[in-house]
Amino acid sequence: MVKKTLNKVLLAPVNLFFDVTPVGKILKIFNEEIHIFRGRLWDPLKHVVGMGSHVIVVLSVMFSIGGWETLIALCLMAFIMSYVVPPYLSADNQLHKVGGSLWGPIHSYFYECMRGTSVIRAFGQEESIMKK
């Protein structure tokens, strides 16, 4: 996937892509694709196995103590959660979209400033950049 993205970026026309797209956005795309293989692939699997073992232990203790009342309580909780989860997931999805659109310009500005530090220092604009 990284090779495909790299080929598309390298073959993009200079005046239509590189003049319009900030370097920070390009670096962010590659950074996200690399992080998929570093943490996003194995960490969820470890969490699922860990949480699955916790659920098995908790349910076995609950059934040993509570008996059939535990099954009734779990059914009631599942019924309530079927109404609570869909609006929560929808709101969570929208908040992630808003967060991504808010952080995008900040990342881009940061990368552009880091790329142009020599020019910023040459013109003595360190204070104005830090204020922004």
N, C-alpha and C positions, 0 to 999 in steps of 0.2 A: 504494500500500500504506500509506503514511503517513497519507493522508487517511482511509482506512478505519479504521485504528487510532485516529486522533484522534477520529473520529465515535463510535466505540464507547466511548472513554474519556469523552468529553463527555456522552454519553447514559446513562452508567452511573448507577445510583441511589447517592446520596451515602452512605446508611447501610450499603449492602452492598459498596461498592467502595472509596470513598475513606477510610472509617473503618478498613477492614481492610487495604488495600494500602498499604505505605509509599511515600512520594514517591520514594525512591531507586529502587525497582523500576520505577515508571512512567517515570522519566527514563531508566533503563537501556534499557528497551524502545525508546523513541524514538531514543536515541543509537545503538543497534545498527542500527536501520533506516536511519538517515541514513548511517552508515559503509558500508553496502552499496554505495552509489553513489559514495562518495569513493575507496575503495581496493580493496574486495573484488571489484570488477567488472573493472578493467583490470589490476591487478597480476598476477593469475594468468595472464592471457593473455600478458603480457610475459615472465613466467617460463617458460611453456611454449615460446614461440618461442626464448628464449635457450638453454634446456636442449636443445631439439631440434637447434639448430645445433651445440651442443657434442657431442651424441651422434653426429651425422653426421661431424664432424671426427675424433673419436676412433675411430669404427669404420673410417673410411677409412684412417687411419694404422695401425690394428691389422691390417687385411687386407693392406695393402701390405707390412708387415713379417712377419706371421705366416703368412699364407696360410690354408690349410684348417684348420690347428690352431686358429686363432681361432674358426672356426665350431663346432668341437667343444667348445671351452671355453665359448662362449656358450650352447650347448645344455645343457651340464652346469650352468651357473649358473642358467639358466631353470628347470631341473628342481628344483634345490635351493630356489630362491626360491618355487616353487609350494607348498612345504611350510612355509616360514618366514613368508610374508606374511599369510596369514589369521589366525593367532593374534596376530600383531603388531597388525593392524588392529583386532581385537576388543579387545585390551588398551588400545590408544590411544583407542578410542571410550569405554571405561569410565573412563579417566583424565580425559578431557575432561568427562564428566558429573560426576565427583567434583569436579573443579576448579571447574566452574560452580556447584555447590551450596555449595562452600566460600567462593567469592568473593562470592556473592549477598548474604549477611548483612553482609559487610564494606562493600560498596558502599552498601547500604541505610543502615547505621549512619552512614557518612560523609556521605551526602546529608542525612539527618535532622539530624545535628549541624550541618552547614553552614546548614541552614534555621533552626535554633534557636540560633544563636550569640549573639543578643542576650539570650535567656533564660538561656543558660549563663553569660554574663558577669554578668548581673544577680544571679544567685544565687551567684557566685563558685565555680563548679564546673569551672573550666578544668583544674585539676590532676587531678581524678578522671576527666575525659574523656580527657586525654592518657595517663593510666595504662592505661585500657581499650584 
